[in-house]
Amino acid sequence: MNKVIKDLSLRYCKDVRVIKTICEHPLLFTKHKIEDSTNIRAIMIRYLGKFVPKHGKTLEDKQRNVKRFLDRKNGN
């Protein structure tokens, strides 16, 4: 397993610890990627499916929704 992780780290130019975390704890990696508001891409995990952040969960979406609500409330 360590040889595979080293090969992947060299292939993708990533730290060995990052590749090891992705391989051994895919759901923890997915959680961190989905919580990151700058990353809106889907994440595919083999045998589990595709994980996508819900629409309207980023900070920009929340700010836009609040502005839209206040505009409607004020009649604009």
mmCIF file as gemmi writes it, N, C-alpha and C atoms, coordinates in Angstrom:
data_model
loop_
_atom_site.group_PDB
_atom_site.id
_atom_site.type_symbol
_atom_site.label_atom_id
_atom_site.label_alt_id
_atom_site.label_comp_id
_atom_site.label_asym_id
_atom_site.label_entity_id
_atom_site.label_seq_id
_atom_site.pdbx_PDB_ins_code
_atom_site.Cartn_x
_atom_site.Cartn_y
_atom_site.Cartn_z
_atom_site.occupancy
_atom_site.B_iso_or_equiv
_atom_site.pdbx_formal_charge
_atom_site.auth_seq_id
_atom_site.auth_asym_id
_atom_site.pdbx_PDB_model_num
ATOM 1 N N . MET Axp A 1 ? 0.83 -1.199 0 1 0 ? 1 A 1
ATOM 2 C CA . MET Axp A 1 ? 0 0 0 1 0 ? 1 A 1
ATOM 3 C C . MET Axp A 1 ? 0.87 1.256 0 1 0 ? 1 A 1
ATOM 4 N N . ASN Axp A 2 ? 1.977 1.236 0.735 1 0 ? 2 A 1
ATOM 5 C CA . ASN Axp A 2 ? 2.836 2.416 0.799 1 0 ? 2 A 1
ATOM 6 C C . ASN Axp A 2 ? 3.465 2.726 -0.556 1 0 ? 2 A 1
ATOM 7 N N . LYS Axp A 3 ? 3.79 1.689 -1.325 1 0 ? 3 A 1
ATOM 8 C CA . LYS Axp A 3 ? 4.368 1.907 -2.647 1 0 ? 3 A 1
ATOM 9 C C . LYS Axp A 3 ? 3.354 2.569 -3.574 1 0 ? 3 A 1
ATOM 10 N N . VAL Axp A 4 ? 2.098 2.14 -3.489 1 0 ? 4 A 1
ATOM 11 C CA . VAL Axp A 4 ? 1.039 2.731 -4.312 1 0 ? 4 A 1
ATOM 12 C C . VAL Axp A 4 ? 0.846 4.198 -3.945 1 0 ? 4 A 1
ATOM 13 N N . ILE Axp A 5 ? 0.853 4.487 -2.654 1 0 ? 5 A 1
ATOM 14 C CA . ILE Axp A 5 ? 0.684 5.872 -2.198 1 0 ? 5 A 1
ATOM 15 C C . ILE Axp A 5 ? 1.847 6.733 -2.667 1 0 ? 5 A 1
ATOM 16 N N . LYS Axp A 6 ? 3.055 6.213 -2.594 1 0 ? 6 A 1
ATOM 17 C CA . LYS Axp A 6 ? 4.222 6.967 -3.068 1 0 ? 6 A 1
ATOM 18 C C . LYS Axp A 6 ? 4.147 7.208 -4.575 1 0 ? 6 A 1
ATOM 19 N N . ASP Axp A 7 ? 3.732 6.193 -5.322 1 0 ? 7 A 1
ATOM 20 C CA . ASP Axp A 7 ? 3.595 6.358 -6.771 1 0 ? 7 A 1
ATOM 21 C C . ASP Axp A 7 ? 2.546 7.415 -7.115 1 0 ? 7 A 1
ATOM 22 N N . LEU Axp A 8 ? 1.417 7.389 -6.408 1 0 ? 8 A 1
ATOM 23 C CA . LEU Axp A 8 ? 0.374 8.394 -6.648 1 0 ? 8 A 1
ATOM 24 C C . LEU Axp A 8 ? 0.842 9.793 -6.279 1 0 ? 8 A 1
ATOM 25 N N . SER Axp A 9 ? 1.594 9.903 -5.198 1 0 ? 9 A 1
ATOM 26 C CA . SER Axp A 9 ? 2.08 11.226 -4.796 1 0 ? 9 A 1
ATOM 27 C C . SER Axp A 9 ? 3.054 11.789 -5.821 1 0 ? 9 A 1
ATOM 28 N N . LEU Axp A 10 ? 3.868 10.932 -6.416 1 0 ? 10 A 1
ATOM 29 C CA . LEU Axp A 10 ? 4.782 11.399 -7.458 1 0 ? 10 A 1
ATOM 30 C C . LEU Axp A 10 ? 4.024 11.747 -8.736 1 0 ? 10 A 1
ATOM 31 N N . ARG Axp A 11 ? 3.015 10.954 -9.079 1 0 ? 11 A 1
ATOM 32 C CA . ARG Axp A 11 ? 2.261 11.182 -10.306 1 0 ? 11 A 1
ATOM 33 C C . ARG Axp A 11 ? 1.485 12.492 -10.254 1 0 ? 11 A 1
ATOM 34 N N . TYR Axp A 12 ? 0.872 12.797 -9.108 1 0 ? 12 A 1
ATOM 35 C CA . TYR Axp A 12 ? 0.028 13.985 -9.001 1 0 ? 12 A 1
ATOM 36 C C . TYR Axp A 12 ? 0.71 15.151 -8.29 1 0 ? 12 A 1
ATOM 37 N N . CYS Axp A 13 ? 1.986 15.008 -7.966 1 0 ? 13 A 1
ATOM 38 C CA . CYS Axp A 13 ? 2.777 16.069 -7.327 1 0 ? 13 A 1
ATOM 39 C C . CYS Axp A 13 ? 2.109 16.561 -6.044 1 0 ? 13 A 1
ATOM 40 N N . LYS Axp A 14 ? 1.656 15.637 -5.23 1 0 ? 14 A 1
ATOM 41 C CA . LYS Axp A 14 ? 1.033 15.951 -3.943 1 0 ? 14 A 1
ATOM 42 C C . LYS Axp A 14 ? 1.859 15.318 -2.833 1 0 ? 14 A 1
ATOM 43 N N . ASP Axp A 15 ? 1.696 15.848 -1.639 1 0 ? 15 A 1
ATOM 44 C CA . ASP Axp A 15 ? 2.387 15.3 -0.479 1 0 ? 15 A 1
ATOM 45 C C . ASP Axp A 15 ? 1.864 13.894 -0.173 1 0 ? 15 A 1
ATOM 46 N N . VAL Axp A 16 ? 2.743 13.044 0.329 1 0 ? 16 A 1
ATOM 47 C CA . VAL Axp A 16 ? 2.375 11.659 0.646 1 0 ? 16 A 1
ATOM 48 C C . VAL Axp A 16 ? 1.255 11.631 1.68 1 0 ? 16 A 1
ATOM 49 N N . ARG Axp A 17 ? 1.274 12.564 2.633 1 0 ? 17 A 1
ATOM 50 C CA . ARG Axp A 17 ? 0.24 12.594 3.672 1 0 ? 17 A 1
ATOM 51 C C . ARG Axp A 17 ? -1.137 12.897 3.085 1 0 ? 17 A 1
ATOM 52 N N . VAL Axp A 18 ? -1.182 13.759 2.077 1 0 ? 18 A 1
ATOM 53 C CA . VAL Axp A 18 ? -2.457 14.093 1.441 1 0 ? 18 A 1
ATOM 54 C C . VAL Axp A 18 ? -3.017 12.871 0.72 1 0 ? 18 A 1
ATOM 55 N N . ILE Axp A 19 ? -2.181 12.193 -0.041 1 0 ? 19 A 1
ATOM 56 C CA . ILE Axp A 19 ? -2.619 10.999 -0.769 1 0 ? 19 A 1
ATOM 57 C C . ILE Axp A 19 ? -3.042 9.903 0.202 1 0 ? 19 A 1
ATOM 58 N N . LYS Axp A 20 ? -2.309 9.757 1.294 1 0 ? 20 A 1
ATOM 59 C CA . LYS Axp A 20 ? -2.648 8.737 2.295 1 0 ? 20 A 1
ATOM 60 C C . LYS Axp A 20 ? -4.007 9.039 2.934 1 0 ? 20 A 1
ATOM 61 N N . THR Axp A 21 ? -4.277 10.306 3.231 1 0 ? 21 A 1
ATOM 62 C CA . THR Axp A 21 ? -5.567 10.691 3.801 1 0 ? 21 A 1
ATOM 63 C C . THR Axp A 21 ? -6.707 10.418 2.829 1 0 ? 21 A 1
ATOM 64 N N . ILE Axp A 22 ? -6.484 10.736 1.561 1 0 ? 22 A 1
ATOM 65 C CA . ILE Axp A 22 ? -7.522 10.493 0.557 1 0 ? 22 A 1
ATOM 66 C C . ILE Axp A 22 ? -7.802 8.996 0.427 1 0 ? 22 A 1
ATOM 67 N N . CYS Axp A 23 ? -6.761 8.185 0.438 1 0 ? 23 A 1
ATOM 68 C CA . CYS Axp A 23 ? -6.932 6.739 0.267 1 0 ? 23 A 1
ATOM 69 C C . CYS Axp A 23 ? -7.54 6.073 1.499 1 0 ? 23 A 1
ATOM 70 N N . GLU Axp A 24 ? -7.126 6.478 2.68 1 0 ? 24 A 1
ATOM 71 C CA . GLU Axp A 24 ? -7.552 5.788 3.899 1 0 ? 24 A 1
ATOM 72 C C . GLU Axp A 24 ? -8.832 6.365 4.497 1 0 ? 24 A 1
ATOM 73 N N . HIS Axp A 25 ? -9.111 7.628 4.249 1 0 ? 25 A 1
ATOM 74 C CA . HIS Axp A 25 ? -10.291 8.274 4.837 1 0 ? 25 A 1
ATOM 75 C C . HIS Axp A 25 ? -11.012 9.11 3.779 1 0 ? 25 A 1
ATOM 76 N N . PRO Axp A 26 ? -11.636 8.47 2.803 1 0 ? 26 A 1
ATOM 77 C CA . PRO Axp A 26 ? -12.244 9.255 1.72 1 0 ? 26 A 1
ATOM 78 C C . PRO Axp A 26 ? -13.402 10.144 2.181 1 0 ? 26 A 1
ATOM 79 N N . LEU Axp A 27 ? -14.164 9.718 3.181 1 0 ? 27 A 1
ATOM 80 C CA . LEU Axp A 27 ? -15.286 10.54 3.625 1 0 ? 27 A 1
ATOM 81 C C . LEU Axp A 27 ? -14.813 11.769 4.397 1 0 ? 27 A 1
ATOM 82 N N . LEU Axp A 28 ? -13.718 11.647 5.139 1 0 ? 28 A 1
ATOM 83 C CA . LEU Axp A 28 ? -13.151 12.809 5.827 1 0 ? 28 A 1
ATOM 84 C C . LEU Axp A 28 ? -12.65 13.823 4.803 1 0 ? 28 A 1
ATOM 85 N N . PHE Axp A 29 ? -11.991 13.335 3.759 1 0 ? 29 A 1
ATOM 86 C CA . PHE Axp A 29 ? -11.526 14.212 2.684 1 0 ? 29 A 1
ATOM 87 C C . PHE Axp A 29 ? -12.713 14.893 2.007 1 0 ? 29 A 1
ATOM 88 N N . THR Axp A 30 ? -13.778 14.129 1.752 1 0 ? 30 A 1
ATOM 89 C CA . THR Axp A 30 ? -14.974 14.677 1.115 1 0 ? 30 A 1
ATOM 90 C C . THR Axp A 30 ? -15.604 15.763 1.969 1 0 ? 30 A 1
ATOM 91 N N . LYS Axp A 31 ? -15.665 15.524 3.276 1 0 ? 31 A 1
ATOM 92 C CA . LYS Axp A 31 ? -16.243 16.512 4.19 1 0 ? 31 A 1
ATOM 93 C C . LYS Axp A 31 ? -15.486 17.84 4.121 1 0 ? 31 A 1
ATOM 94 N N . HIS Axp A 32 ? -14.16 17.767 4.134 1 0 ? 32 A 1
ATOM 95 C CA . HIS Axp A 32 ? -13.363 18.996 4.083 1 0 ? 32 A 1
ATOM 96 C C . HIS Axp A 32 ? -13.531 19.714 2.747 1 0 ? 32 A 1
ATOM 97 N N . LYS Axp A 33 ? -13.619 18.97 1.659 1 0 ? 33 A 1
ATOM 98 C CA . LYS Axp A 33 ? -13.779 19.598 0.35 1 0 ? 33 A 1
ATOM 99 C C . LYS Axp A 33 ? -15.155 20.241 0.189 1 0 ? 33 A 1
ATOM 100 N N . ILE Axp A 34 ? -16.184 19.603 0.726 1 0 ? 34 A 1
ATOM 101 C CA . ILE Axp A 34 ? -17.53 20.164 0.597 1 0 ? 34 A 1
ATOM 102 C C . ILE Axp A 34 ? -17.705 21.379 1.508 1 0 ? 34 A 1
ATOM 103 N N . GLU Axp A 35 ? -17.048 21.373 2.675 1 0 ? 35 A 1
ATOM 104 C CA . GLU Axp A 35 ? -17.154 22.519 3.577 1 0 ? 35 A 1
ATOM 105 C C . GLU Axp A 35 ? -16.436 23.75 3.028 1 0 ? 35 A 1
ATOM 106 N N . ASP Axp A 36 ? -15.475 23.546 2.143 1 0 ? 36 A 1
ATOM 107 C CA . ASP Axp A 36 ? -14.746 24.656 1.541 1 0 ? 36 A 1
ATOM 108 C C . ASP Axp A 36 ? -15.674 25.393 0.581 1 0 ? 36 A 1
ATOM 109 N N . SER Axp A 37 ? -15.976 26.641 0.857 1 0 ? 37 A 1
ATOM 110 C CA . SER Axp A 37 ? -16.954 27.376 0.056 1 0 ? 37 A 1
ATOM 111 C C . SER Axp A 37 ? -16.423 27.75 -1.317 1 0 ? 37 A 1
ATOM 112 N N . THR Axp A 38 ? -15.109 27.712 -1.516 1 0 ? 38 A 1
ATOM 113 C CA . THR Axp A 38 ? -14.563 28.06 -2.824 1 0 ? 38 A 1
ATOM 114 C C . THR Axp A 38 ? -14.616 26.885 -3.791 1 0 ? 38 A 1
ATOM 115 N N . ASN Axp A 39 ? -14.798 25.676 -3.286 1 0 ? 39 A 1
ATOM 116 C CA . ASN Axp A 39 ? -14.835 24.489 -4.124 1 0 ? 39 A 1
ATOM 117 C C . ASN Axp A 39 ? -16.284 24.076 -4.33 1 0 ? 39 A 1
ATOM 118 N N . ILE Axp A 40 ? -16.782 24.159 -5.56 1 0 ? 40 A 1
ATOM 119 C CA . ILE Axp A 40 ? -18.173 23.795 -5.827 1 0 ? 40 A 1
ATOM 120 C C . ILE Axp A 40 ? -18.27 22.574 -6.735 1 0 ? 40 A 1
ATOM 121 N N . ARG Axp A 41 ? -17.16 21.892 -6.931 1 0 ? 41 A 1
ATOM 122 C CA . ARG Axp A 41 ? -17.153 20.72 -7.791 1 0 ? 41 A 1
ATOM 123 C C . ARG Axp A 41 ? -17.654 19.488 -7.05 1 0 ? 41 A 1
ATOM 124 N N . ALA Axp A 42 ? -18.181 18.543 -7.793 1 0 ? 42 A 1
ATOM 125 C CA . ALA Axp A 42 ? -18.648 17.283 -7.221 1 0 ? 42 A 1
ATOM 126 C C . ALA Axp A 42 ? -17.452 16.373 -6.949 1 0 ? 42 A 1
ATOM 127 N N . ILE Axp A 43 ? -17.619 15.485 -5.981 1 0 ? 43 A 1
ATOM 128 C CA . ILE Axp A 43 ? -16.572 14.52 -5.629 1 0 ? 43 A 1
ATOM 129 C C . ILE Axp A 43 ? -17.143 13.126 -5.802 1 0 ? 43 A 1
ATOM 130 N N . MET Axp A 44 ? -16.453 12.293 -6.563 1 0 ? 44 A 1
ATOM 131 C CA . MET Axp A 44 ? -16.906 10.937 -6.832 1 0 ? 44 A 1
ATOM 132 C C . MET Axp A 44 ? -16.077 9.961 -6.002 1 0 ? 44 A 1
ATOM 133 N N . ILE Axp A 45 ? -16.774 9.128 -5.202 1 0 ? 45 A 1
ATOM 134 C CA . ILE Axp A 45 ? -16.104 8.092 -4.414 1 0 ? 45 A 1
ATOM 135 C C . ILE Axp A 45 ? -16.57 6.743 -4.942 1 0 ? 45 A 1
ATOM 136 N N . ARG Axp A 46 ? -15.615 5.916 -5.256 1 0 ? 46 A 1
ATOM 137 C CA . ARG Axp A 46 ? -15.926 4.605 -5.82 1 0 ? 46 A 1
ATOM 138 C C . ARG Axp A 46 ? -16.822 3.819 -4.877 1 0 ? 46 A 1
ATOM 139 N N . TYR Axp A 47 ? -17.823 3.192 -5.409 1 0 ? 47 A 1
ATOM 140 C CA . TYR Axp A 47 ? -18.811 2.361 -4.716 1 0 ? 47 A 1
ATOM 141 C C . TYR Axp A 47 ? -19.781 3.16 -3.842 1 0 ? 47 A 1
ATOM 142 N N . LEU Axp A 48 ? -19.58 4.431 -3.628 1 0 ? 48 A 1
ATOM 143 C CA . LEU Axp A 48 ? -20.484 5.225 -2.802 1 0 ? 48 A 1
ATOM 144 C C . LEU Axp A 48 ? -21.282 6.237 -3.603 1 0 ? 48 A 1
ATOM 145 N N . GLY Axp A 49 ? -20.708 6.746 -4.662 1 0 ? 49 A 1
ATOM 146 C CA . GLY Axp A 49 ? -21.432 7.689 -5.49 1 0 ? 49 A 1
ATOM 147 C C . GLY Axp A 49 ? -20.804 9.064 -5.526 1 0 ? 49 A 1
ATOM 148 N N . LYS Axp A 50 ? -21.587 10.011 -5.998 1 0 ? 50 A 1
ATOM 149 C CA . LYS Axp A 50 ? -21.118 11.377 -6.187 1 0 ? 50 A 1
ATOM 150 C C . LYS Axp A 50 ? -21.661 12.262 -5.078 1 0 ? 50 A 1
ATOM 151 N N . PHE Axp A 51 ? -20.8 13.079 -4.519 1 0 ? 51 A 1
ATOM 152 C CA . PHE Axp A 51 ? -21.17 14.011 -3.46 1 0 ? 51 A 1
ATOM 153 C C . PHE Axp A 51 ? -21.036 15.429 -4.004 1 0 ? 51 A 1
ATOM 154 N N . VAL Axp A 52 ? -22.102 16.205 -3.855 1 0 ? 52 A 1
ATOM 155 C CA . VAL Axp A 52 ? -22.152 17.565 -4.388 1 0 ? 52 A 1
ATOM 156 C C . VAL Axp A 52 ? -22.626 18.496 -3.283 1 0 ? 52 A 1
ATOM 157 N N . PRO Axp A 53 ? -21.993 19.665 -3.122 1 0 ? 53 A 1
ATOM 158 C CA . PRO Axp A 53 ? -22.521 20.628 -2.146 1 0 ? 53 A 1
ATOM 159 C C . PRO Axp A 53 ? -23.906 21.101 -2.581 1 0 ? 53 A 1
ATOM 160 N N . LYS Axp A 54 ? -24.798 21.262 -1.631 1 0 ? 54 A 1
ATOM 161 C CA . LYS Axp A 54 ? -26.155 21.696 -1.95 1 0 ? 54 A 1
ATOM 162 C C . LYS Axp A 54 ? -26.149 23.129 -2.446 1 0 ? 54 A 1
ATOM 163 N N . HIS Axp A 55 ? -27.056 23.395 -3.364 1 0 ? 55 A 1
ATOM 164 C CA . HIS Axp A 55 ? -27.193 24.746 -3.899 1 0 ? 55 A 1
ATOM 165 C C . HIS Axp A 55 ? -27.655 25.681 -2.783 1 0 ? 55 A 1
ATOM 166 N N . GLY Axp A 56 ? -27.047 26.839 -2.694 1 0 ? 56 A 1
ATOM 167 C CA . GLY Axp A 56 ? -27.454 27.822 -1.698 1 0 ? 56 A 1
ATOM 168 C C . GLY Axp A 56 ? -26.724 27.685 -0.372 1 0 ? 56 A 1
ATOM 169 N N . LYS Axp A 57 ? -25.694 26.855 -0.318 1 0 ? 57 A 1
ATOM 170 C CA . LYS Axp A 57 ? -24.987 26.655 0.94 1 0 ? 57 A 1
ATOM 171 C C . LYS Axp A 57 ? -23.696 27.465 1.025 1 0 ? 57 A 1
ATOM 172 N N . THR Axp A 58 ? -23.274 28.094 -0.059 1 0 ? 58 A 1
ATOM 173 C CA . THR Axp A 58 ? -22.069 28.9 0.002 1 0 ? 58 A 1
ATOM 174 C C . THR Axp A 58 ? -22.398 30.275 0.562 1 0 ? 58 A 1
ATOM 175 N N . LEU Axp A 59 ? -21.413 30.962 1.039 1 0 ? 59 A 1
ATOM 176 C CA . LEU Axp A 59 ? -21.601 32.277 1.645 1 0 ? 59 A 1
ATOM 177 C C . LEU Axp A 59 ? -22.173 33.268 0.626 1 0 ? 59 A 1
ATOM 178 N N . GLU Axp A 60 ? -21.68 33.2 -0.614 1 0 ? 60 A 1
ATOM 179 C CA . GLU Axp A 60 ? -22.169 34.117 -1.641 1 0 ? 60 A 1
ATOM 180 C C . GLU Axp A 60 ? -23.649 33.865 -1.926 1 0 ? 60 A 1
ATOM 181 N N . ASP Axp A 61 ? -24.052 32.589 -1.962 1 0 ? 61 A 1
ATOM 182 C CA . ASP Axp A 61 ? -25.46 32.271 -2.202 1 0 ? 61 A 1
ATOM 183 C C . ASP Axp A 61 ? -26.335 32.785 -1.068 1 0 ? 61 A 1
ATOM 184 N N . LYS Axp A 62 ? -25.874 32.646 0.163 1 0 ? 62 A 1
ATOM 185 C CA . LYS Axp A 62 ? -26.649 33.129 1.303 1 0 ? 62 A 1
ATOM 186 C C . LYS Axp A 62 ? -26.787 34.644 1.262 1 0 ? 62 A 1
ATOM 187 N N . GLN Axp A 63 ? -25.712 35.339 0.925 1 0 ? 63 A 1
ATOM 188 C CA . GLN Axp A 63 ? -25.771 36.794 0.844 1 0 ? 63 A 1
ATOM 189 C C . GLN Axp A 63 ? -26.72 37.233 -0.271 1 0 ? 63 A 1
ATOM 190 N N . ARG Axp A 64 ? -26.692 36.54 -1.404 1 0 ? 64 A 1
ATOM 191 C CA . ARG Axp A 64 ? -27.589 36.858 -2.51 1 0 ? 64 A 1
ATOM 192 C C . ARG Axp A 64 ? -29.043 36.612 -2.123 1 0 ? 64 A 1
ATOM 193 N N . ASN Axp A 65 ? -29.294 35.524 -1.39 1 0 ? 65 A 1
ATOM 194 C CA . ASN Axp A 65 ? -30.659 35.221 -0.965 1 0 ? 65 A 1
ATOM 195 C C . ASN Axp A 65 ? -31.18 36.262 0.02 1 0 ? 65 A 1
ATOM 196 N N . VAL Axp A 66 ? -30.336 36.726 0.935 1 0 ? 66 A 1
ATOM 197 C CA . VAL Axp A 66 ? -30.746 37.756 1.896 1 0 ? 66 A 1
ATOM 198 C C . VAL Axp A 66 ? -31.045 39.057 1.163 1 0 ? 66 A 1
ATOM 199 N N . LYS Axp A 67 ? -30.186 39.415 0.203 1 0 ? 67 A 1
ATOM 200 C CA . LYS Axp A 67 ? -30.413 40.642 -0.564 1 0 ? 67 A 1
ATOM 201 C C . LYS Axp A 67 ? -31.722 40.545 -1.353 1 0 ? 67 A 1
ATOM 202 N N . ARG Axp A 68 ? -31.987 39.404 -1.974 1 0 ? 68 A 1
ATOM 203 C CA . ARG Axp A 68 ? -33.226 39.21 -2.728 1 0 ? 68 A 1
ATOM 204 C C . ARG Axp A 68 ? -34.444 39.306 -1.81 1 0 ? 68 A 1
ATOM 205 N N . PHE Axp A 69 ? -34.338 38.724 -0.614 1 0 ? 69 A 1
ATOM 206 C CA . PHE Axp A 69 ? -35.441 38.791 0.346 1 0 ? 69 A 1
ATOM 207 C C . PHE Axp A 69 ? -35.719 40.223 0.77 1 0 ? 69 A 1
ATOM 208 N N . LEU Axp A 70 ? -34.657 40.982 1.072 1 0 ? 70 A 1
ATOM 209 C CA . LEU Axp A 70 ? -34.844 42.369 1.493 1 0 ? 70 A 1
ATOM 210 C C . LEU Axp A 70 ? -35.39 43.226 0.365 1 0 ? 70 A 1
ATOM 211 N N . ASP Axp A 71 ? -34.97 42.957 -0.874 1 0 ? 71 A 1
ATOM 212 C CA . ASP Axp A 71 ? -35.504 43.705 -2.006 1 0 ? 71 A 1
ATOM 213 C C . ASP Axp A 71 ? -36.991 43.455 -2.191 1 0 ? 71 A 1
ATOM 214 N N . ARG Axp A 72 ? -37.41 42.202 -2.039 1 0 ? 72 A 1
ATOM 215 C CA . ARG Axp A 72 ? -38.832 41.88 -2.171 1 0 ? 72 A 1
ATOM 216 C C . ARG Axp A 72 ? -39.654 42.492 -1.039 1 0 ? 72 A 1
ATOM 217 N N . LYS Axp A 73 ? -39.054 42.483 0.163 1 0 ? 73 A 1
ATOM 218 C CA . LYS Axp A 73 ? -39.743 43.032 1.317 1 0 ? 73 A 1
ATOM 219 C C . LYS Axp A 73 ? -39.957 44.539 1.173 1 0 ? 73 A 1
ATOM 220 N N . ASN Axp A 74 ? -38.969 45.223 0.604 1 0 ? 74 A 1
ATOM 221 C CA . ASN Axp A 74 ? -39.054 46.675 0.43 1 0 ? 74 A 1
ATOM 222 C C . ASN Axp A 74 ? -39.826 47.066 -0.816 1 0 ? 74 A 1
ATOM 223 N N . GLY Axp A 75 ? -40.225 46.091 -1.636 1 0 ? 75 A 1
ATOM 224 C CA . GLY Axp A 75 ? -41.012 46.375 -2.828 1 0 ? 75 A 1
ATOM 225 C C . GLY Axp A 75 ? -40.194 46.784 -4.026 1 0 ? 75 A 1
ATOM 226 N N . ASN Axp A 76 ? -38.916 46.468 -4.06 1 0 ? 76 A 1
ATOM 227 C CA . ASN Axp A 76 ? -38.062 46.831 -5.192 1 0 ? 76 A 1
ATOM 228 C C . ASN Axp A 76 ? -38.041 45.749 -6.21 1 0 ? 76 A 1
